[in-house]
Amino acid sequence: MKALIVDDSAINLKVASKILEKEGFITETSISGYDCLEKVKNNKYDIIFMDIMMPEMNGKETYAKLKELPDFNTPVVVLTADTEETRDDYLNIYNFAEYLSKPIRIDELKKVLSVLNIK
């Protein structure tokens, strides 16, 4: 399984990559919404983990742009420490596939993957 992790923090990317790799994923990372769009146009991913709080183009804006791409159907999971909006907001208003809070807990990651029927 191939995962793309989108976050503007190099440390967060490294931590998330290590956790996902221990769960058997091949990971790629993206440092911005713009970089994410380019990677998705040129690669196929089984799942995308998207930070919300990023400069220039936040996670919600990036996800909206992803949904405009032809044939885009990759599940996008919110990966955030943001507490301004609730899990339900991300799932029901913005239509993300699932929600995962930072720091990533293995048990929560496994629940998300199970709900999405990944792995």
PyMOL commands that place a pseudoatom at each C-alpha (Angstrom):
pseudoatom trace, name=CA, resn=MET, resi=1, chain=A, elem=C, hetatm=0, pos=[0.000, 0.000, 0.000]
pseudoatom trace, name=CA, resn=LYS, resi=2, chain=A, elem=C, hetatm=0, pos=[1.241, 3.429, -0.915]
pseudoatom trace, name=CA, resn=ALA, resi=3, chain=A, elem=C, hetatm=0, pos=[0.497, 6.487, 1.248]
pseudoatom trace, name=CA, resn=LEU, resi=4, chain=A, elem=C, hetatm=0, pos=[1.133, 10.179, 0.658]
pseudoatom trace, name=CA, resn=ILE, resi=5, chain=A, elem=C, hetatm=0, pos=[1.622, 12.284, 3.782]
pseudoatom trace, name=CA, resn=VAL, resi=6, chain=A, elem=C, hetatm=0, pos=[1.087, 16.027, 3.355]
pseudoatom trace, name=CA, resn=ASP, resi=7, chain=A, elem=C, hetatm=0, pos=[2.396, 18.329, 6.092]
pseudoatom trace, name=CA, resn=ASP, resi=8, chain=A, elem=C, hetatm=0, pos=[4.429, 21.534, 6.185]
pseudoatom trace, name=CA, resn=SER, resi=9, chain=A, elem=C, hetatm=0, pos=[6.531, 20.225, 9.083]
pseudoatom trace, name=CA, resn=ALA, resi=10, chain=A, elem=C, hetatm=0, pos=[9.516, 18.033, 8.200]
pseudoatom trace, name=CA, resn=ILE, resi=11, chain=A, elem=C, hetatm=0, pos=[9.445, 16.528, 11.696]
pseudoatom trace, name=CA, resn=ASN, resi=12, chain=A, elem=C, hetatm=0, pos=[5.761, 15.588, 11.384]
pseudoatom trace, name=CA, resn=LEU, resi=13, chain=A, elem=C, hetatm=0, pos=[6.446, 14.033, 7.980]
pseudoatom trace, name=CA, resn=LYS, resi=14, chain=A, elem=C, hetatm=0, pos=[9.279, 11.947, 9.394]
pseudoatom trace, name=CA, resn=VAL, resi=15, chain=A, elem=C, hetatm=0, pos=[7.247, 10.746, 12.389]
pseudoatom trace, name=CA, resn=ALA, resi=16, chain=A, elem=C, hetatm=0, pos=[4.164, 9.898, 10.303]
pseudoatom trace, name=CA, resn=SER, resi=17, chain=A, elem=C, hetatm=0, pos=[6.308, 8.100, 7.713]
pseudoatom trace, name=CA, resn=LYS, resi=18, chain=A, elem=C, hetatm=0, pos=[7.965, 5.922, 10.356]
pseudoatom trace, name=CA, resn=ILE, resi=19, chain=A, elem=C, hetatm=0, pos=[4.609, 4.980, 11.898]
pseudoatom trace, name=CA, resn=LEU, resi=20, chain=A, elem=C, hetatm=0, pos=[3.014, 4.155, 8.548]
pseudoatom trace, name=CA, resn=GLU, resi=21, chain=A, elem=C, hetatm=0, pos=[6.061, 2.223, 7.362]
pseudoatom trace, name=CA, resn=LYS, resi=22, chain=A, elem=C, hetatm=0, pos=[5.874, 0.066, 10.519]
pseudoatom trace, name=CA, resn=GLU, resi=23, chain=A, elem=C, hetatm=0, pos=[2.288, -0.695, 9.464]
pseudoatom trace, name=CA, resn=GLY, resi=24, chain=A, elem=C, hetatm=0, pos=[3.534, -1.882, 6.073]
pseudoatom trace, name=CA, resn=PHE, resi=25, chain=A, elem=C, hetatm=0, pos=[3.022, 1.214, 3.942]
pseudoatom trace, name=CA, resn=ILE, resi=26, chain=A, elem=C, hetatm=0, pos=[5.342, 2.602, 1.320]
pseudoatom trace, name=CA, resn=THR, resi=27, chain=A, elem=C, hetatm=0, pos=[5.300, 6.330, 2.029]
pseudoatom trace, name=CA, resn=GLU, resi=28, chain=A, elem=C, hetatm=0, pos=[5.951, 9.486, 0.109]
pseudoatom trace, name=CA, resn=THR, resi=29, chain=A, elem=C, hetatm=0, pos=[5.847, 12.928, 1.623]
pseudoatom trace, name=CA, resn=SER, resi=30, chain=A, elem=C, hetatm=0, pos=[4.741, 16.325, 0.458]
pseudoatom trace, name=CA, resn=ILE, resi=31, chain=A, elem=C, hetatm=0, pos=[5.614, 19.624, 2.133]
pseudoatom trace, name=CA, resn=SER, resi=32, chain=A, elem=C, hetatm=0, pos=[2.736, 21.719, 0.717]
pseudoatom trace, name=CA, resn=GLY, resi=33, chain=A, elem=C, hetatm=0, pos=[-0.655, 21.656, -0.916]
pseudoatom trace, name=CA, resn=TYR, resi=34, chain=A, elem=C, hetatm=0, pos=[0.857, 22.657, -4.248]
pseudoatom trace, name=CA, resn=ASP, resi=35, chain=A, elem=C, hetatm=0, pos=[3.432, 19.863, -4.056]
pseudoatom trace, name=CA, resn=CYS, resi=36, chain=A, elem=C, hetatm=0, pos=[0.656, 17.419, -3.121]
pseudoatom trace, name=CA, resn=LEU, resi=37, chain=A, elem=C, hetatm=0, pos=[-1.334, 18.320, -6.236]
pseudoatom trace, name=CA, resn=GLU, resi=38, chain=A, elem=C, hetatm=0, pos=[1.681, 17.709, -8.467]
pseudoatom trace, name=CA, resn=LYS, resi=39, chain=A, elem=C, hetatm=0, pos=[2.451, 14.372, -6.819]
pseudoatom trace, name=CA, resn=VAL, resi=40, chain=A, elem=C, hetatm=0, pos=[-1.137, 13.170, -7.138]
pseudoatom trace, name=CA, resn=LYS, resi=41, chain=A, elem=C, hetatm=0, pos=[-1.209, 14.149, -10.819]
pseudoatom trace, name=CA, resn=ASN, resi=42, chain=A, elem=C, hetatm=0, pos=[1.882, 11.991, -11.442]
pseudoatom trace, name=CA, resn=ASN, resi=43, chain=A, elem=C, hetatm=0, pos=[1.466, 9.090, -8.999]
pseudoatom trace, name=CA, resn=LYS, resi=44, chain=A, elem=C, hetatm=0, pos=[-1.153, 6.694, -7.672]
pseudoatom trace, name=CA, resn=TYR, resi=45, chain=A, elem=C, hetatm=0, pos=[-1.736, 6.477, -3.914]
pseudoatom trace, name=CA, resn=ASP, resi=46, chain=A, elem=C, hetatm=0, pos=[-3.964, 4.177, -1.887]
pseudoatom trace, name=CA, resn=ILE, resi=47, chain=A, elem=C, hetatm=0, pos=[-4.472, 6.798, 0.827]
pseudoatom trace, name=CA, resn=ILE, resi=48, chain=A, elem=C, hetatm=0, pos=[-3.505, 10.411, 1.547]
pseudoatom trace, name=CA, resn=PHE, resi=49, chain=A, elem=C, hetatm=0, pos=[-2.979, 11.844, 5.026]
pseudoatom trace, name=CA, resn=MET, resi=50, chain=A, elem=C, hetatm=0, pos=[-3.550, 15.617, 4.907]
pseudoatom trace, name=CA, resn=ASP, resi=51, chain=A, elem=C, hetatm=0, pos=[-2.517, 18.220, 7.459]
pseudoatom trace, name=CA, resn=ILE, resi=52, chain=A, elem=C, hetatm=0, pos=[-4.975, 21.111, 7.671]
pseudoatom trace, name=CA, resn=MET, resi=53, chain=A, elem=C, hetatm=0, pos=[-2.842, 23.986, 8.941]
pseudoatom trace, name=CA, resn=MET, resi=54, chain=A, elem=C, hetatm=0, pos=[-0.422, 24.715, 6.088]
pseudoatom trace, name=CA, resn=PRO, resi=55, chain=A, elem=C, hetatm=0, pos=[0.697, 28.042, 4.625]
pseudoatom trace, name=CA, resn=GLU, resi=56, chain=A, elem=C, hetatm=0, pos=[-0.290, 29.170, 1.116]
pseudoatom trace, name=CA, resn=MET, resi=57, chain=A, elem=C, hetatm=0, pos=[-2.903, 26.438, 0.610]
pseudoatom trace, name=CA, resn=ASN, resi=58, chain=A, elem=C, hetatm=0, pos=[-4.368, 24.717, 3.657]
pseudoatom trace, name=CA, resn=GLY, resi=59, chain=A, elem=C, hetatm=0, pos=[-5.533, 21.112, 3.757]
pseudoatom trace, name=CA, resn=LYS, resi=60, chain=A, elem=C, hetatm=0, pos=[-9.187, 21.924, 3.069]
pseudoatom trace, name=CA, resn=GLU, resi=61, chain=A, elem=C, hetatm=0, pos=[-8.241, 23.982, 0.001]
pseudoatom trace, name=CA, resn=THR, resi=62, chain=A, elem=C, hetatm=0, pos=[-5.851, 21.281, -1.196]
pseudoatom trace, name=CA, resn=TYR, resi=63, chain=A, elem=C, hetatm=0, pos=[-8.530, 18.623, -0.829]
pseudoatom trace, name=CA, resn=ALA, resi=64, chain=A, elem=C, hetatm=0, pos=[-11.015, 20.749, -2.793]
pseudoatom trace, name=CA, resn=LYS, resi=65, chain=A, elem=C, hetatm=0, pos=[-8.441, 21.037, -5.626]
pseudoatom trace, name=CA, resn=LEU, resi=66, chain=A, elem=C, hetatm=0, pos=[-7.763, 17.288, -5.514]
pseudoatom trace, name=CA, resn=LYS, resi=67, chain=A, elem=C, hetatm=0, pos=[-11.479, 16.559, -5.973]
pseudoatom trace, name=CA, resn=GLU, resi=68, chain=A, elem=C, hetatm=0, pos=[-11.400, 18.662, -9.177]
pseudoatom trace, name=CA, resn=LEU, resi=69, chain=A, elem=C, hetatm=0, pos=[-8.847, 16.309, -10.750]
pseudoatom trace, name=CA, resn=PRO, resi=70, chain=A, elem=C, hetatm=0, pos=[-10.257, 13.840, -13.271]
pseudoatom trace, name=CA, resn=ASP, resi=71, chain=A, elem=C, hetatm=0, pos=[-10.705, 10.330, -11.851]
pseudoatom trace, name=CA, resn=PHE, resi=72, chain=A, elem=C, hetatm=0, pos=[-9.542, 11.329, -8.361]
pseudoatom trace, name=CA, resn=ASN, resi=73, chain=A, elem=C, hetatm=0, pos=[-10.973, 8.862, -5.856]
pseudoatom trace, name=CA, resn=THR, resi=74, chain=A, elem=C, hetatm=0, pos=[-8.215, 8.361, -3.276]
pseudoatom trace, name=CA, resn=PRO, resi=75, chain=A, elem=C, hetatm=0, pos=[-9.400, 8.477, 0.343]
pseudoatom trace, name=CA, resn=VAL, resi=76, chain=A, elem=C, hetatm=0, pos=[-8.035, 11.565, 2.095]
pseudoatom trace, name=CA, resn=VAL, resi=77, chain=A, elem=C, hetatm=0, pos=[-7.689, 11.431, 5.869]
pseudoatom trace, name=CA, resn=VAL, resi=78, chain=A, elem=C, hetatm=0, pos=[-7.438, 14.603, 7.931]
pseudoatom trace, name=CA, resn=LEU, resi=79, chain=A, elem=C, hetatm=0, pos=[-4.233, 14.489, 9.972]
pseudoatom trace, name=CA, resn=THR, resi=80, chain=A, elem=C, hetatm=0, pos=[-4.320, 17.407, 12.344]
pseudoatom trace, name=CA, resn=ALA, resi=81, chain=A, elem=C, hetatm=0, pos=[-3.788, 18.794, 15.815]
pseudoatom trace, name=CA, resn=ASP, resi=82, chain=A, elem=C, hetatm=0, pos=[-6.357, 21.494, 14.965]
pseudoatom trace, name=CA, resn=THR, resi=83, chain=A, elem=C, hetatm=0, pos=[-9.103, 21.712, 17.560]
pseudoatom trace, name=CA, resn=GLU, resi=84, chain=A, elem=C, hetatm=0, pos=[-11.076, 24.551, 15.968]
pseudoatom trace, name=CA, resn=GLU, resi=85, chain=A, elem=C, hetatm=0, pos=[-13.259, 22.148, 14.051]
pseudoatom trace, name=CA, resn=THR, resi=86, chain=A, elem=C, hetatm=0, pos=[-14.577, 18.790, 15.102]
pseudoatom trace, name=CA, resn=ARG, resi=87, chain=A, elem=C, hetatm=0, pos=[-14.155, 15.383, 13.571]
pseudoatom trace, name=CA, resn=ASP, resi=88, chain=A, elem=C, hetatm=0, pos=[-17.774, 15.595, 12.388]
pseudoatom trace, name=CA, resn=ASP, resi=89, chain=A, elem=C, hetatm=0, pos=[-17.080, 18.900, 10.617]
pseudoatom trace, name=CA, resn=TYR, resi=90, chain=A, elem=C, hetatm=0, pos=[-14.205, 17.372, 8.684]
pseudoatom trace, name=CA, resn=LEU, resi=91, chain=A, elem=C, hetatm=0, pos=[-16.228, 14.301, 7.743]
pseudoatom trace, name=CA, resn=ASN, resi=92, chain=A, elem=C, hetatm=0, pos=[-19.648, 15.835, 7.095]
pseudoatom trace, name=CA, resn=ILE, resi=93, chain=A, elem=C, hetatm=0, pos=[-18.944, 19.391, 5.901]
pseudoatom trace, name=CA, resn=TYR, resi=94, chain=A, elem=C, hetatm=0, pos=[-15.638, 18.929, 4.067]
pseudoatom trace, name=CA, resn=ASN, resi=95, chain=A, elem=C, hetatm=0, pos=[-16.231, 15.264, 3.148]
pseudoatom trace, name=CA, resn=PHE, resi=96, chain=A, elem=C, hetatm=0, pos=[-12.832, 13.903, 4.162]
pseudoatom trace, name=CA, resn=ALA, resi=97, chain=A, elem=C, hetatm=0, pos=[-12.772, 10.096, 4.272]
pseudoatom trace, name=CA, resn=GLU, resi=98, chain=A, elem=C, hetatm=0, pos=[-11.653, 9.943, 7.913]
pseudoatom trace, name=CA, resn=TYR, resi=99, chain=A, elem=C, hetatm=0, pos=[-10.061, 11.930, 10.744]
pseudoatom trace, name=CA, resn=LEU, resi=100, chain=A, elem=C, hetatm=0, pos=[-6.835, 11.206, 12.614]
pseudoatom trace, name=CA, resn=SER, resi=101, chain=A, elem=C, hetatm=0, pos=[-5.496, 13.487, 15.313]
pseudoatom trace, name=CA, resn=LYS, resi=102, chain=A, elem=C, hetatm=0, pos=[-1.850, 14.307, 15.961]
pseudoatom trace, name=CA, resn=PRO, resi=103, chain=A, elem=C, hetatm=0, pos=[0.172, 12.890, 17.494]
pseudoatom trace, name=CA, resn=ILE, resi=104, chain=A, elem=C, hetatm=0, pos=[-0.730, 9.687, 15.669]
pseudoatom trace, name=CA, resn=ARG, resi=105, chain=A, elem=C, hetatm=0, pos=[-1.718, 6.826, 17.934]
pseudoatom trace, name=CA, resn=ILE, resi=106, chain=A, elem=C, hetatm=0, pos=[-1.341, 3.344, 16.453]
pseudoatom trace, name=CA, resn=ASP, resi=107, chain=A, elem=C, hetatm=0, pos=[-4.728, 2.184, 17.748]
pseudoatom trace, name=CA, resn=GLU, resi=108, chain=A, elem=C, hetatm=0, pos=[-6.482, 5.167, 16.145]
pseudoatom trace, name=CA, resn=LEU, resi=109, chain=A, elem=C, hetatm=0, pos=[-4.590, 4.656, 12.883]
pseudoatom trace, name=CA, resn=LYS, resi=110, chain=A, elem=C, hetatm=0, pos=[-5.672, 1.019, 12.810]
pseudoatom trace, name=CA, resn=LYS, resi=111, chain=A, elem=C, hetatm=0, pos=[-9.308, 2.057, 13.378]
pseudoatom trace, name=CA, resn=VAL, resi=112, chain=A, elem=C, hetatm=0, pos=[-9.142, 4.534, 10.488]
pseudoatom trace, name=CA, resn=LEU, resi=113, chain=A, elem=C, hetatm=0, pos=[-7.571, 1.960, 8.174]
pseudoatom trace, name=CA, resn=SER, resi=114, chain=A, elem=C, hetatm=0, pos=[-10.210, -0.603, 9.183]
pseudoatom trace, name=CA, resn=VAL, resi=115, chain=A, elem=C, hetatm=0, pos=[-13.084, 1.844, 8.548]
pseudoatom trace, name=CA, resn=LEU, resi=116, chain=A, elem=C, hetatm=0, pos=[-11.643, 2.617, 5.111]
pseudoatom trace, name=CA, resn=ASN, resi=117, chain=A, elem=C, hetatm=0, pos=[-10.988, -1.085, 4.466]
pseudoatom trace, name=CA, resn=ILE, resi=118, chain=A, elem=C, hetatm=0, pos=[-7.318, -0.419, 3.750]
pseudoatom trace, name=CA, resn=LYS, resi=119, chain=A, elem=C, hetatm=0, pos=[-4.675, -3.079, 4.400]
for i in range(1, 119): cmd.bond("trace and resi %d" % i, "trace and resi %d" % (i + 1))
show_as sticks, trace
zoom trace
